[in-house]
Amino acid sequence: MNDSLLHLYELQKVDRQLDDLIESRGELPDRVNAMRQQVDSQREQIEQMRRDIRELESRSRELSAENTDLREKVDRYKSQQFDVKTTREYDAITFQLEDGQRRLHTNTESVGRMGIELEQLKMDEQEATQNLSEMERDLDEAQTALNEVLAETEHEEKDLLARREGLVKQVQPFHLTIYNRVRPAKGGIAVVPIKNGVCGGCFNAVPRRLALELKKGEKHTVCEYCGRIIIGEPIAIAVDGEPQPVTYEVDNEDFEENDNEFEE
């Protein structure tokens, strides 16, 4: 019997048990991951809001300081208008005065807009922070529930992972490569036994010559229809045990009634 194929089929069984174990945890792990991503995203948004607030406050302080200087200059230009002696000097001072007044007006409007924007940003940051607290609380509760579920299956999962690690080392790389490629694409089932001359995965017929060779348990084939690895019955029996015979229960009353009808 091919030991590599034997261990590969055992690996398939262990992986299926791991799949069932993960599935038994339900949607809780995915929900916790989604909640954690939402919390991280919310934190990033809040941090961006705080950066925007600091930037606006800094810019507002700069403009306010600039406005103080501009007011002083405007007042000085106004007083100098009365001391000029030539038209050229008057025109130059008037130009500087108008430019200072224009910049002062523009800056004042900008500071006003920034004030409104800052107020809105701070309100949004406060609301987002409150929402974050609620999201973190919900995440903590979900994580606690998940930890309880994981604790219930932790020992079993460790045992299965240890078995898996040992089996992987005993499987030929060629077989393992096919297995790792096929399993994700076929619902977790990459290795199937032949059953009554058909593939145990897709139930398409296996050529008679191959079916006879598989009976020895030394070879395998890849199903030309579904791509799964097909092994012989000896390997499946070595791992799964002898298949149980199919039995049918017969109701005694129905049997007696049919028996009476036959006698008549």
GROMACS elastic network, one bead per residue, 0.5 to 0.9 nm:
[ bonds ]
;  ai    aj funct       b0    kb
    1     4     6  0.89258   500
    1     5     6  0.83010   500
    1     6     6  0.76794   500
    1   216     6  0.71890   500
    1   217     6  0.50453   500
    1   219     6  0.84309   500
    1   234     6  0.77226   500
    1   235     6  0.72501   500
    2     5     6  0.54665   500
    2     6     6  0.62591   500
    2     7     6  0.88327   500
    2   217     6  0.63204   500
    2   219     6  0.69806   500
    2   235     6  0.81334   500
    3     7     6  0.61315   500
    3     8     6  0.84051   500
    3   170     6  0.79600   500
    3   171     6  0.78873   500
    3   218     6  0.85263   500
    3   235     6  0.89210   500
    4     7     6  0.52557   500
    4     8     6  0.60488   500
    4     9     6  0.87007   500
    4   170     6  0.62470   500
    4   172     6  0.58207   500
    4   175     6  0.77448   500
    5     9     6  0.61770   500
    5    10     6  0.85469   500
    5   171     6  0.71022   500
    5   172     6  0.83162   500
    5   175     6  0.76080   500
    5   217     6  0.84406   500
    5   218     6  0.81464   500
    5   219     6  0.80505   500
    5   220     6  0.76914   500
    5   231     6  0.73803   500
    5   235     6  0.75132   500
    6     9     6  0.53280   500
    6    10     6  0.63552   500
    6    11     6  0.86464   500
    6   171     6  0.84956   500
    6   217     6  0.87138   500
    6   231     6  0.87477   500
    6   235     6  0.56487   500
    6   236     6  0.79212   500
    6   238     6  0.78724   500
    6   239     6  0.74884   500
    7    11     6  0.59827   500
    7    12     6  0.85496   500
    7   167     6  0.58720   500
    7   168     6  0.78510   500
    7   170     6  0.65507   500
    7   171     6  0.60928   500
    7   239     6  0.89179   500
    8    12     6  0.62656   500
    8    13     6  0.88104   500
    8   167     6  0.73174   500
    8   168     6  0.77104   500
    8   170     6  0.82412   500
    8   171     6  0.59605   500
    8   172     6  0.86327   500
    8   175     6  0.74962   500
    8   176     6  0.75312   500
    8   179     6  0.82156   500
    8   191     6  0.77105   500
    9    13     6  0.64861   500
    9    14     6  0.88016   500
    9   191     6  0.62142   500
    9   192     6  0.78235   500
    9   193     6  0.88688   500
    9   231     6  0.82595   500
    9   235     6  0.77302   500
    9   236     6  0.74735   500
    9   239     6  0.75390   500
   10    13     6  0.51120   500
   10    14     6  0.63077   500
   10    15     6  0.86380   500
   10   164     6  0.87159   500
   10   167     6  0.74992   500
   10   239     6  0.65766   500
   10   240     6  0.89652   500
   11    14     6  0.50723   500
   11    15     6  0.60683   500
   11    16     6  0.85103   500
   11   163     6  0.82898   500
   11   164     6  0.61565   500
   11   167     6  0.60888   500
   11   168     6  0.72106   500
   11   171     6  0.88415   500
   12    15     6  0.51874   500
   12    16     6  0.61834   500
   12    17     6  0.86985   500
   12   179     6  0.87123   500
   12   183     6  0.89184   500
   12   188     6  0.83276   500
   12   189     6  0.71741   500
   12   190     6  0.72517   500
   12   191     6  0.65513   500
   12   192     6  0.88907   500
   13    16     6  0.51048   500
   13    17     6  0.62924   500
   13    18     6  0.87156   500
   13   239     6  0.89091   500
   14    17     6  0.50525   500
   14    18     6  0.62772   500
   14    19     6  0.86329   500
   14   160     6  0.63740   500
   14   161     6  0.82605   500
   14   163     6  0.75200   500
   14   164     6  0.64842   500
   15    19     6  0.61108   500
   15    20     6  0.86026   500
   15   160     6  0.81232   500
   15   161     6  0.87398   500
   15   164     6  0.74833   500
   15   188     6  0.79153   500
   16    20     6  0.61559   500
   16    21     6  0.84966   500
   16   188     6  0.69877   500
   16   189     6  0.78769   500
   17    20     6  0.50601   500
   17    21     6  0.60968   500
   17    22     6  0.86416   500
   17   160     6  0.77857   500
   18    22     6  0.61807   500
   18    23     6  0.84631   500
   18   157     6  0.69237   500
   18   160     6  0.69109   500
   18   161     6  0.80811   500
   19    22     6  0.52058   500
   19    23     6  0.60391   500
   19    24     6  0.85447   500
   19   188     6  0.79790   500
   20    24     6  0.60199   500
   20    25     6  0.88615   500
   21    24     6  0.51322   500
   21    25     6  0.69077   500
   21   153     6  0.75015   500
   21   156     6  0.86157   500
   21   157     6  0.75421   500
   22    25     6  0.54789   500
   22    26     6  0.74428   500
   23    26     6  0.54639   500
   23    27     6  0.80965   500
   24    27     6  0.89212   500
   25    28     6  0.64945   500
   25    29     6  0.72693   500
   25   146     6  0.82213   500
   25   149     6  0.67455   500
   25   150     6  0.78659   500
   26    29     6  0.73975   500
   26    30     6  0.84844   500
   27    30     6  0.54449   500
   27    31     6  0.60104   500
   27    32     6  0.86180   500
   28    32     6  0.60423   500
   28    33     6  0.85853   500
   28   142     6  0.75830   500
   28   143     6  0.87058   500
   28   145     6  0.82498   500
   28   146     6  0.64244   500
   29    32     6  0.51462   500
   29    33     6  0.62418   500
   29    34     6  0.86282   500
   29   142     6  0.89305   500
   29   143     6  0.85142   500
   29   146     6  0.66841   500
   30    33     6  0.50931   500
   30    34     6  0.61163   500
   30    35     6  0.85557   500
   31    34     6  0.50443   500
   31    35     6  0.60736   500
   31    36     6  0.85181   500
   31   142     6  0.81563   500
   32    35     6  0.50414   500
   32    36     6  0.60772   500
   32    37     6  0.86214   500
   32   139     6  0.67012   500
   32   142     6  0.62228   500
   32   143     6  0.63808   500
   32   146     6  0.78387   500
   33    36     6  0.50470   500
   33    37     6  0.62370   500
   33    38     6  0.86555   500
   34    37     6  0.51564   500
   34    38     6  0.62756   500
   34    39     6  0.87047   500
   35    38     6  0.50297   500
   35    39     6  0.61821   500
   35    40     6  0.86434   500
   35   135     6  0.76607   500
   35   136     6  0.86041   500
   35   138     6  0.82892   500
   35   139     6  0.61667   500
   35   142     6  0.87338   500
   36    39     6  0.50504   500
   36    40     6  0.61868   500
   36    41     6  0.85551   500
   36   135     6  0.88547   500
   36   136     6  0.83650   500
   36   139     6  0.68007   500
   37    40     6  0.50691   500
   37    41     6  0.60830   500
   37    42     6  0.85330   500
   38    41     6  0.50165   500
   38    42     6  0.60658   500
   38    43     6  0.85812   500
   38   135     6  0.81499   500
   39    42     6  0.50368   500
   39    43     6  0.61829   500
   39    44     6  0.86654   500
   39   132     6  0.66831   500
   39   135     6  0.63987   500
   39   136     6  0.66855   500
   39   139     6  0.81876   500
   40    43     6  0.51117   500
   40    44     6  0.62896   500
   40    45     6  0.87266   500
   41    44     6  0.51219   500
   41    45     6  0.62732   500
   41    46     6  0.87094   500
   42    45     6  0.50762   500
   42    46     6  0.62062   500
   42    47     6  0.85977   500
   42   128     6  0.74172   500
   42   129     6  0.84294   500
   42   131     6  0.85100   500
   42   132     6  0.64903   500
   42   135     6  0.89420   500
   43    46     6  0.51151   500
   43    47     6  0.61222   500
   43    48     6  0.85734   500
   43   128     6  0.87321   500
   43   129     6  0.82856   500
   43   132     6  0.72834   500
   44    47     6  0.50791   500
   44    48     6  0.61516   500
   44    49     6  0.86212   500
   45    48     6  0.50692   500
   45    49     6  0.62092   500
   45    50     6  0.86880   500
   45   125     6  0.87533   500
   45   128     6  0.82889   500
   46    50     6  0.62272   500
   46    51     6  0.86435   500
   46   124     6  0.87884   500
   46   125     6  0.60482   500
   46   126     6  0.88615   500
   46   128     6  0.65864   500
   46   129     6  0.69620   500
   46   132     6  0.88800   500
   47    50     6  0.50532   500
   47    51     6  0.62323   500
   47    52     6  0.86357   500
   47   125     6  0.88321   500
   48    51     6  0.50284   500
   48    52     6  0.61724   500
   48    53     6  0.85772   500
   49    52     6  0.50307   500
   49    53     6  0.61208   500
   49    54     6  0.86666   500
   49   121     6  0.67522   500
   49   122     6  0.80423   500
   49   124     6  0.81210   500
   49   125     6  0.62484   500
   50    54     6  0.61783   500
   50    55     6  0.85093   500
   50   121     6  0.83929   500
   50   122     6  0.82247   500
   50   125     6  0.72821   500
   51    54     6  0.51720   500
   51    55     6  0.61073   500
   51    56     6  0.85947   500
   52    55     6  0.50513   500
   52    56     6  0.60887   500
   52    57     6  0.85138   500
   52   118     6  0.86469   500
   52   121     6  0.80809   500
   53    56     6  0.51723   500
   53    57     6  0.60536   500
   53    58     6  0.84947   500
   53   117     6  0.88829   500
   53   118     6  0.62569   500
   53   121     6  0.67679   500
   53   122     6  0.72724   500
   54    57     6  0.51246   500
   54    58     6  0.60587   500
   54    59     6  0.85454   500
   55    58     6  0.51468   500
   55    59     6  0.61265   500
   55    60     6  0.84818   500
   56    59     6  0.50471   500
   56    60     6  0.58931   500
   56    61     6  0.84986   500
   56   114     6  0.66051   500
   56   115     6  0.85321   500
   56   117     6  0.84228   500
   56   118     6  0.68813   500
   57    60     6  0.50279   500
   57    61     6  0.61615   500
   57    62     6  0.86360   500
   57   114     6  0.81209   500
   57   115     6  0.85792   500
   57   118     6  0.75978   500
   58    61     6  0.52087   500
   58    62     6  0.63044   500
   58    63     6  0.87801   500
   59    62     6  0.50567   500
   59    63     6  0.62382   500
   59    64     6  0.85626   500
   59   111     6  0.85685   500
   59   114     6  0.86238   500
   60    63     6  0.51760   500
   60    64     6  0.60613   500
   60    65     6  0.85705   500
   60   110     6  0.81256   500
   60   111     6  0.56968   500
   60   112     6  0.89689   500
   60   114     6  0.67715   500
   60   115     6  0.79518   500
   61    64     6  0.50355   500
   61    65     6  0.61086   500
   61    66     6  0.84802   500
   61   111     6  0.86590   500
   62    65     6  0.51967   500
   62    66     6  0.61163   500
   62    67     6  0.85729   500
   63    67     6  0.59782   500
   63    68     6  0.86100   500
   63   107     6  0.61474   500
   63   108     6  0.79386   500
   63   110     6  0.81658   500
   63   111     6  0.68718   500
   64    68     6  0.63684   500
   64    69     6  0.88832   500
   64   107     6  0.77983   500
   64   108     6  0.78720   500
   64   111     6  0.72661   500
   65    68     6  0.51601   500
   65    69     6  0.66218   500
   65    70     6  0.87704   500
   66    69     6  0.51961   500
   66    70     6  0.61651   500
   66    71     6  0.87114   500
   66   104     6  0.83042   500
   66   107     6  0.82197   500
   67    71     6  0.60829   500
   67    72     6  0.85865   500
   67   103     6  0.82712   500
   67   104     6  0.57665   500
   67   105     6  0.88801   500
   67   107     6  0.68569   500
   67   108     6  0.74113   500
   68    71     6  0.53054   500
   68    72     6  0.64755   500
   68    73     6  0.88061   500
   68   104     6  0.88917   500
   69    72     6  0.52113   500
   69    73     6  0.62843   500
   69    74     6  0.86789   500
   70    74     6  0.60028   500
   70    75     6  0.85368   500
   70   100     6  0.59586   500
   70   101     6  0.76402   500
   70   103     6  0.78115   500
   70   104     6  0.62310   500
   71    74     6  0.50271   500
   71    75     6  0.61323   500
   71    76     6  0.84902   500
   71   100     6  0.78748   500
   71   101     6  0.80304   500
   71   104     6  0.73198   500
   72    75     6  0.52482   500
   72    76     6  0.61881   500
   72    77     6  0.86721   500
   73    77     6  0.60501   500
   73    78     6  0.85350   500
   73    96     6  0.88284   500
   73    97     6  0.77793   500
   73   100     6  0.72015   500
   74    77     6  0.51091   500
   74    78     6  0.61648   500
   74    79     6  0.87292   500
   74    96     6  0.81749   500
   74    97     6  0.55844   500
   74    98     6  0.82791   500
   74   100     6  0.60257   500
   74   101     6  0.66356   500
   74   104     6  0.89763   500
   75    78     6  0.51603   500
   75    79     6  0.64005   500
   75    80     6  0.87141   500
   75    97     6  0.85435   500
   76    79     6  0.52354   500
   76    80     6  0.61772   500
   76    81     6  0.87948   500
   76    97     6  0.87473   500
   77    81     6  0.63037   500
   77    93     6  0.61381   500
   77    94     6  0.75141   500
   77    96     6  0.73343   500
   77    97     6  0.56471   500
   78    81     6  0.54018   500
   78    82     6  0.76448   500
   78    93     6  0.82231   500
   78    94     6  0.82176   500
   78    97     6  0.70354   500
   79    82     6  0.59955   500
   79    83     6  0.74597   500
   80    83     6  0.51898   500
   80    84     6  0.66178   500
   80    90     6  0.85950   500
   80    93     6  0.74145   500
   81    84     6  0.57855   500
   81    89     6  0.84925   500
   81    90     6  0.61401   500
   81    93     6  0.66299   500
   81    94     6  0.73919   500
   82    85     6  0.85927   500
   82    90     6  0.86443   500
   83    90     6  0.88564   500
   84    87     6  0.78201   500
   84    88     6  0.88541   500
   84    89     6  0.59698   500
   84    90     6  0.58791   500
   84    93     6  0.86935   500
   85    88     6  0.86535   500
   85    89     6  0.70464   500
   85    90     6  0.76698   500
   86    89     6  0.53458   500
   86    90     6  0.63289   500
   86    91     6  0.87124   500
   87    91     6  0.60730   500
   87    92     6  0.85764   500
   88    91     6  0.51412   500
   88    92     6  0.61982   500
   88    93     6  0.86871   500
   89    92     6  0.51147   500
   89    93     6  0.61936   500
   89    94     6  0.84568   500
   90    93     6  0.52805   500
   90    94     6  0.59943   500
   90    95     6  0.85512   500
   91    94     6  0.50022   500
   91    95     6  0.60924   500
   91    96     6  0.87007   500
   92    95     6  0.51587   500
   92    96     6  0.63861   500
   92    97     6  0.85862   500
   93    96     6  0.51149   500
   93    97     6  0.59878   500
   93    98     6  0.85739   500
   94    98     6  0.60738   500
   94    99     6  0.84500   500
   95    98     6  0.52430   500
   95    99     6  0.60697   500
   95   100     6  0.85058   500
   96    99     6  0.50543   500
   96   100     6  0.59907   500
   96   101     6  0.85038   500
   97   100     6  0.51433   500
   97   101     6  0.61401   500
   97   102     6  0.85619   500
   98   101     6  0.50167   500
   98   102     6  0.60135   500
   98   103     6  0.85547   500
   99   102     6  0.50639   500
   99   103     6  0.61591   500
   99   104     6  0.84502   500
  100   103     6  0.51971   500
  100   104     6  0.59870   500
  100   105     6  0.85245   500
  101   105     6  0.60584   500
  101   106     6  0.85699   500
  102   105     6  0.51388   500
  102   106     6  0.61714   500
  102   107     6  0.85649   500
  103   106     6  0.50346   500
  103   107     6  0.59693   500
  103   108     6  0.83732   500
  104   107     6  0.51714   500
  104   108     6  0.59847   500
  104   109     6  0.85975   500
  105   108     6  0.51279   500
  105   109     6  0.62766   500
  105   110     6  0.86479   500
  106   109     6  0.52604   500
  106   110     6  0.62171   500
  106   111     6  0.86854   500
  107   111     6  0.60547   500
  107   112     6  0.85033   500
  108   111     6  0.51231   500
  108   112     6  0.62188   500
  108   113     6  0.87255   500
  109   112     6  0.50273   500
  109   113     6  0.62525   500
  109   114     6  0.85602   500
  110   113     6  0.51100   500
  110   114     6  0.60337   500
  110   115     6  0.84952   500
  111   115     6  0.60869   500
  111   116     6  0.87719   500
  112   115     6  0.50811   500
  112   116     6  0.65091   500
  112   117     6  0.87077   500
  113   116     6  0.52131   500
  113   117     6  0.61553   500
  113   118     6  0.84663   500
  114   118     6  0.58064   500
  114   119     6  0.84100   500
  115   118     6  0.50420   500
  115   119     6  0.61556   500
  115   120     6  0.86763   500
  116   119     6  0.51919   500
  116   120     6  0.63454   500
  116   121     6  0.86374   500
  117   120     6  0.51685   500
  117   121     6  0.60490   500
  117   122     6  0.85600   500
  118   121     6  0.50190   500
  118   122     6  0.60472   500
  118   123     6  0.85320   500
  119   122     6  0.52530   500
  119   123     6  0.62911   500
  119   124     6  0.86837   500
  120   123     6  0.51149   500
  120   124     6  0.61458   500
  120   125     6  0.85425   500
  121   124     6  0.50055   500
  121   125     6  0.59815   500
  121   126     6  0.84884   500
  122   126     6  0.60656   500
  122   127     6  0.85684   500
  123   126     6  0.51261   500
  123   127     6  0.62142   500
  123   128     6  0.85317   500
  124   127     6  0.51282   500
  124   128     6  0.59712   500
  124   129     6  0.84528   500
  125   128     6  0.50426   500
  125   129     6  0.59982   500
  125   130     6  0.85894   500
  126   129     6  0.51154   500
  126   130     6  0.63202   500
  126   131     6  0.87100   500
  127   130     6  0.51288   500
  127   131     6  0.62349   500
  127   132     6  0.85744   500
  128   132     6  0.60457   500
  128   133     6  0.86738   500
  129   133     6  0.63199   500
  129   134     6  0.88264   500
  130   133     6  0.51752   500
  130   134     6  0.65663   500
  130   135     6  0.87472   500
  131   134     6  0.51561   500
  131   135     6  0.61357   500
  131   136     6  0.85861   500
  132   136     6  0.59870   500
  132   137     6  0.84571   500
  133   136     6  0.51483   500
  133   137     6  0.61869   500
  133   138     6  0.86868   500
  134   137     6  0.50807   500
  134   138     6  0.62269   500
  134   139     6  0.85576   500
  135   138     6  0.51193   500
  135   139     6  0.60704   500
  135   140     6  0.85983   500
  136   140     6  0.60920   500
  136   141     6  0.86428   500
  137   140     6  0.51268   500
  137   141     6  0.63638   500
  137   142     6  0.87193   500
  138   141     6  0.51650   500
  138   142     6  0.62027   500
  138   143     6  0.85185   500
  139   142     6  0.50687   500
  139   143     6  0.59093   500
  139   144     6  0.84377   500
  140   143     6  0.50419   500
  140   144     6  0.60757   500
  140   145     6  0.86285   500
  141   144     6  0.51385   500
  141   145     6  0.63277   500
  141   146     6  0.86657   500
  142   145     6  0.50805   500
  142   146     6  0.61308   500
  142   147     6  0.85797   500
  143   147     6  0.60322   500
  143   148     6  0.85989   500
  144   147     6  0.50670   500
  144   148     6  0.63517   500
  144   149     6  0.87969   500
  145   148     6  0.51923   500
  145   149     6  0.64409   500
  145   150     6  0.87191   500
  146   149     6  0.50507   500
  146   150     6  0.60542   500
  146   151     6  0.84546   500
  147   151     6  0.59660   500
  147   152     6  0.86656   500
  148   151     6  0.50880   500
  148   152     6  0.64880   500
  149   152     6  0.52873   500
  149   153     6  0.68187   500
  149   154     6  0.85609   500
  150   153     6  0.53277   500
  150   154     6  0.55413   500
  151   154     6  0.50097   500
  151   155     6  0.77320   500
  152   155     6  0.75856   500
  152   156     6  0.84532   500
  153   156     6  0.53628   500
  153   157     6  0.60358   500
  153   158     6  0.86280   500
  154   157     6  0.51611   500
  154   158     6  0.61718   500
  154   159     6  0.87011   500
  155   158     6  0.52152   500
  155   159     6  0.63260   500
  155   160     6  0.87483   500
  156   159     6  0.51847   500
  156   160     6  0.62550   500
  156   161     6  0.86430   500
  157   160     6  0.51078   500
  157   161     6  0.60635   500
  157   162     6  0.85089   500
  158   161     6  0.51107   500
  158   162     6  0.60843   500
  158   163     6  0.85843   500
  159   162     6  0.51386   500
  159   163     6  0.62199   500
  159   164     6  0.85721   500
  160   163     6  0.50450   500
  160   164     6  0.60331   500
  160   165     6  0.85856   500
  161   165     6  0.61208   500
  161   166     6  0.86584   500
  162   165     6  0.51627   500
  162   166     6  0.64021   500
  162   167     6  0.87519   500
  163   166     6  0.52116   500
  163   167     6  0.62197   500
  163   168     6  0.86948   500
  164   167     6  0.51038   500
  164   168     6  0.61095   500
  164   169     6  0.87770   500
  165   168     6  0.53325   500
  165   169     6  0.66875   500
  166   169     6  0.54994   500
  166   170     6  0.69168   500
  167   170     6  0.52044   500
  167   171     6  0.65477   500
  168   171     6  0.53693   500
  168   172     6  0.83280   500
  168   173     6  0.88597   500
  168   176     6  0.76241   500
  169   172     6  0.79324   500
  169   173     6  0.89012   500
  171   174     6  0.83039   500
  171   175     6  0.66834   500
  171   176     6  0.63585   500
  172   175     6  0.54140   500
  172   176     6  0.62441   500
  172   177     6  0.86910   500
  173   177     6  0.59519   500
  173   178     6  0.86929   500
  174   177     6  0.52794   500
  174   178     6  0.66161   500
  174   179     6  0.87278   500
  175   178     6  0.53936   500
  175   179     6  0.61597   500
  175   180     6  0.87219   500
  175   229     6  0.86697   500
  176   180     6  0.60307   500
  176   181     6  0.84877   500
  177   180     6  0.53288   500
  177   181     6  0.62587   500
  177   182     6  0.86830   500
  178   181     6  0.51671   500
  178   182     6  0.60451   500
  178   183     6  0.84091   500
  178   190     6  0.82927   500
  178   228     6  0.85262   500
  178   229     6  0.78904   500
  179   182     6  0.53061   500
  179   183     6  0.58106   500
  179   184     6  0.89269   500
  179   189     6  0.88920   500
  179   190     6  0.57108   500
  179   191     6  0.73618   500
  179   228     6  0.81199   500
  179   229     6  0.75720   500
  180   183     6  0.56671   500
  180   184     6  0.72139   500
  180   190     6  0.80720   500
  181   184     6  0.67072   500
  181   185     6  0.73607   500
  181   190     6  0.85067   500
  182   185     6  0.53855   500
  182   186     6  0.61830   500
  182   188     6  0.81532   500
  182   189     6  0.78126   500
  182   190     6  0.54574   500
  182   191     6  0.88401   500
  182   227     6  0.70072   500
  182   228     6  0.65247   500
  182   229     6  0.84926   500
  183   186     6  0.52926   500
  183   187     6  0.65285   500
  183   189     6  0.53151   500
  183   191     6  0.81877   500
  183   228     6  0.81576   500
  184   187     6  0.60097   500
  184   188     6  0.55075   500
  184   189     6  0.79479   500
  184   190     6  0.81981   500
  185   188     6  0.72831   500
  185   189     6  0.85156   500
  185   190     6  0.85260   500
  186   189     6  0.55742   500
  186   190     6  0.65406   500
  186   226     6  0.81716   500
  186   227     6  0.87499   500
  186   228     6  0.79639   500
  187   190     6  0.82653   500
  189   192     6  0.73617   500
  189   201     6  0.77958   500
  189   228     6  0.77026   500
  190   201     6  0.84339   500
  190   227     6  0.81411   500
  190   228     6  0.50206   500
  190   229     6  0.60404   500
  190   230     6  0.86176   500
  191   200     6  0.86743   500
  191   201     6  0.81517   500
  191   228     6  0.58262   500
  191   230     6  0.59576   500
  191   231     6  0.71696   500
  192   195     6  0.89832   500
  192   199     6  0.71166   500
  192   200     6  0.51926   500
  192   201     6  0.59610   500
  192   228     6  0.69894   500
  192   229     6  0.62745   500
  192   230     6  0.51173   500
  192   231     6  0.62475   500
  192   232     6  0.87535   500
  192   236     6  0.83602   500
  193   198     6  0.88283   500
  193   199     6  0.69128   500
  193   200     6  0.54085   500
  193   201     6  0.81235   500
  193   229     6  0.83237   500
  193   230     6  0.54092   500
  193   232     6  0.56645   500
  193   233     6  0.60434   500
  193   235     6  0.79751   500
  193   236     6  0.61001   500
  194   197     6  0.60432   500
  194   198     6  0.56330   500
  194   199     6  0.50937   500
  194   200     6  0.53332   500
  194   201     6  0.86601   500
  194   203     6  0.88528   500
  194   206     6  0.80716   500
  194   211     6  0.75774   500
  194   214     6  0.78939   500
  194   215     6  0.87540   500
  194   230     6  0.61211   500
  194   231     6  0.61834   500
  194   232     6  0.57428   500
  194   233     6  0.63253   500
  194   236     6  0.87721   500
  195   198     6  0.53152   500
  195   199     6  0.64229   500
  195   200     6  0.57779   500
  195   203     6  0.82273   500
  195   232     6  0.86131   500
  195   233     6  0.75731   500
  196   199     6  0.85315   500
  196   200     6  0.89960   500
  196   205     6  0.88142   500
  196   211     6  0.89564   500
  197   203     6  0.88140   500
  197   204     6  0.85882   500
  197   205     6  0.59660   500
  197   206     6  0.57178   500
  197   207     6  0.78628   500
  197   208     6  0.73018   500
  197   211     6  0.60441   500
  197   212     6  0.88700   500
  198   201     6  0.85963   500
  198   202     6  0.81359   500
  198   203     6  0.51277   500
  198   204     6  0.52631   500
  198   206     6  0.51795   500
  198   207     6  0.86387   500
  198   211     6  0.83354   500
  199   202     6  0.57850   500
  199   204     6  0.54799   500
  199   205     6  0.62781   500
  199   206     6  0.63650   500
  199   223     6  0.69321   500
  199   226     6  0.88333   500
  199   228     6  0.85101   500
  199   230     6  0.66347   500
  200   203     6  0.55665   500
  200   204     6  0.82525   500
  200   230     6  0.75262   500
  201   204     6  0.82535   500
  201   223     6  0.87844   500
  201   226     6  0.74463   500
  201   228     6  0.71529   500
  201   230     6  0.84697   500
  202   223     6  0.86295   500
  202   225     6  0.74768   500
  202   226     6  0.63409   500
  202   228     6  0.87701   500
  203   206     6  0.87999   500
  204   223     6  0.84063   500
  204   225     6  0.72424   500
  204   226     6  0.88099   500
  205   208     6  0.85022   500
  206   209     6  0.84038   500
  206   210     6  0.67295   500
  206   211     6  0.61390   500
  206   223     6  0.76457   500
  206   224     6  0.87813   500
  207   210     6  0.54408   500
  207   211     6  0.61916   500
  207   212     6  0.88187   500
  208   212     6  0.62396   500
  208   213     6  0.87165   500
  209   212     6  0.52732   500
  209   213     6  0.64425   500
  209   214     6  0.87835   500
  210   213     6  0.50442   500
  210   214     6  0.61086   500
  210   215     6  0.87270   500
  210   220     6  0.85698   500
  210   221     6  0.75844   500
  211   214     6  0.51277   500
  211   215     6  0.64921   500
  211   232     6  0.78191   500
  212   215     6  0.53255   500
  212   216     6  0.74886   500
  212   232     6  0.89344   500
  213   216     6  0.58218   500
  213   217     6  0.76577   500
  213   218     6  0.77477   500
  213   219     6  0.68136   500
  213   220     6  0.83750   500
  213   232     6  0.80883   500
  214   217     6  0.54266   500
  214   218     6  0.68185   500
  214   219     6  0.57329   500
  214   220     6  0.62652   500
  214   221     6  0.80010   500
  214   230     6  0.82981   500
  214   231     6  0.63198   500
  214   233     6  0.73662   500
  214   234     6  0.85032   500
  215   218     6  0.80839   500
  215   219     6  0.86264   500
  215   231     6  0.85272   500
  215   232     6  0.50631   500
  215   233     6  0.60152   500
  215   234     6  0.66356   500
  216   219     6  0.74385   500
  216   232     6  0.68715   500
  216   233     6  0.81896   500
  216   234     6  0.69326   500
  216   235     6  0.89650   500
  217   220     6  0.77351   500
  217   231     6  0.70064   500
  217   233     6  0.68909   500
  217   234     6  0.53718   500
  217   235     6  0.58189   500
  217   236     6  0.89506   500
  218   231     6  0.86720   500
  218   232     6  0.79163   500
  218   235     6  0.87653   500
  219   231     6  0.70973   500
  219   232     6  0.75272   500
  220   229     6  0.67741   500
  220   230     6  0.56566   500
  220   232     6  0.70219   500
  221   224     6  0.88402   500
  221   228     6  0.83838   500
  221   229     6  0.58763   500
  221   230     6  0.52470   500
  221   231     6  0.68902   500
  222   225     6  0.86849   500
  222   226     6  0.82914   500
  222   227     6  0.55932   500
  222   228     6  0.55508   500
  222   230     6  0.58102   500
  222   231     6  0.88727   500
  223   226     6  0.56426   500
  223   228     6  0.54170   500
  223   229     6  0.64051   500
  223   230     6  0.65284   500
  224   227     6  0.57451   500
  224   228     6  0.82592   500
  225   228     6  0.83474   500
  227   230     6  0.89508   500
  231   234     6  0.84398   500
  231   235     6  0.68306   500
  231   236     6  0.74382   500
  232   235     6  0.58136   500
  232   236     6  0.67469   500
  232   237     6  0.89413   500
  233   237     6  0.59595   500
  233   238     6  0.84304   500
  234   237     6  0.51373   500
  234   238     6  0.60661   500
  234   239     6  0.87291   500
  235   238     6  0.50380   500
  235   239     6  0.63892   500
  235   240     6  0.84433   500
  236   239     6  0.52779   500
  236   240     6  0.56302   500
  236   241     6  0.72437   500
  236   242     6  0.85066   500
  237   240     6  0.50852   500
  237   242     6  0.53049   500
  237   243     6  0.74175   500
  238   241     6  0.56788   500
  238   242     6  0.80159   500
  240   243     6  0.77283   500
  241   244     6  0.87570   500
  244   247     6  0.89740   500
  250   253     6  0.87191   500
  250   254     6  0.75177   500
  250   255     6  0.69626   500
  251   254     6  0.53531   500
  251   255     6  0.62323   500
  251   256     6  0.87821   500
  252   256     6  0.60936   500
  252   257     6  0.85032   500
  253   256     6  0.51413   500
  253   257     6  0.60751   500
  253   258     6  0.85264   500
  254   257     6  0.50809   500
  254   258     6  0.60878   500
  254   259     6  0.84428   500
  255   258     6  0.51853   500
  255   259     6  0.60220   500
  255   260     6  0.86474   500
  256   260     6  0.61390   500
  256   261     6  0.86106   500
  257   260     6  0.51896   500
  257   261     6  0.63020   500
  257   262     6  0.87023   500
  258   261     6  0.50915   500
  258   262     6  0.62717   500
  258   263     6  0.87983   500
  259   262     6  0.50756   500
  259   263     6  0.63695   500
  259   264     6  0.88136   500
  260   263     6  0.50733   500
  260   264     6  0.62791   500
  261   264     6  0.51947   500
